[in-house]
Amino acid sequence: MDNINKLRYDSRMQEIESTLVINPLEDINKLKALASEPRIQMLNLLREKTLNINEISDALKLPQSTVATHISILEDAGLIATESVKAKKEISIKPLEEIKGWLGRYRKLVQSANTGAILK
């Protein structure tokens, strides 16, 4: 590797190392939450507007108890927020920038793996 390519490589590695902060123990709940088609569908619905469990249940044609379980998993993972309003639980997605930032760390990990870069 010539000096210019080595400098580019070293610079790229420093950039990856400074922005790539992955803690699998913390992130495992998010990854598990995103590993379910109904939960992904719920997140897509919540991108449009805040909904309650009944509205989500009707839209996805799932029992309310199933929706409530999925909502609990998404909330525990920090992907959505819930708020009780007039005896109903209103559900909203967390700010997309926060989720994009979290996913971006994994995108960088995959990209660095594809380039053969070694992460510390």
N, C-alpha and C positions, 0 to 999 in steps of 0.2 A: 504494500500500500504506500503510495507516494505521500509526501508531506501534506499536500493540499487536501487529498482525500482523508488522511488521518485527522487533520484539523476539523474537517467537516464532520467526520464520524464522532470525534470527541465532543464537538459542539452539540451535535444531535443527542448524544448520550447524556450530556449535562442537562439539556432541555427536558428530556424524558424523565430523568431522575428527579429533577426539581418539581415537576408537575404530576408525577405518577405516585400518588400516595394511596395505596390499596391496602385495606385491612379486611381480609376475607371473613374474619370472625364478626366484624360489624356489618359487613355487606351481605352476609349470607341470607338474612331475612328479605332483603330487597330482591336478591336473585331468585329466591324461592317464590316470592310474590309474583314476579314477572314470568314464572314458568307455568302459568296457567292461562289457558285461552279465555275462560270466563272473566278472569281478573283483567286481562288485557282489554277485553271488550268493555268492561266497566270503566277503565281508565279512558278509553276512547269516548264513551258517553259523557264522562265528566269533563272532558276537554271543552265541550260545548257550553255546559252550564252546571250549576249546583243542582243536585237531585236528592230525593229521599229514597229509602229502601223500596217503597212501593213502586215508585217510578222506574227504578232500575229493574226490579223484578218484572214489571210489565214489559219493559223494552226488550229484555233478554229472554222472556218467557221461562224464568226460573222461579222455583219456590222462594218465598221471602226468607225462610230459614237458611237456604243455600246462599242467597245474596248476603245475608247478615254475617255468615261465616267468612265469606270472601272479603267483605268490607273490613272485618276485624283483622284479617291477615294483611290487607293493604295498609290499614291504619298502623298496625304494629311495625310494619316495614318503613313507615314514615313517608309513604307515597301519597296518602290522602289525609284530609283533616275532616273531622266530624264535629257537628255542633247541634245541640238539642234546641229546637225551635218549636214552640207550641206542641209539645208532646210528640214531635217527629224529629228524627235524626236527619239533619241536612248534611250531605256529603259533598266535598269539593276536592279537586285535585290540588296537590301542592304546586307551588310555582314551577312552571316548566323549566325555567333556567336552573333551578336547584337540581331537578332530575337530570337535565342535560349535562350538568357539570359532573354529577356522579357517574353517569354512563360514559362520559368522555374519558374518564380515567381508564375504564376497561377498553375503550376503543384504542387508546394509546398503547395499552398492553398488547393487544392483538396485532396492531401495526408493527410494534417493535419485534414481536415474535416472527412476523412475516419477513422482516428485513434481516433477521438473524442477529439482532442486537442482543447483548447480554445485559439483563437487568440485575441490579444488586438489591 
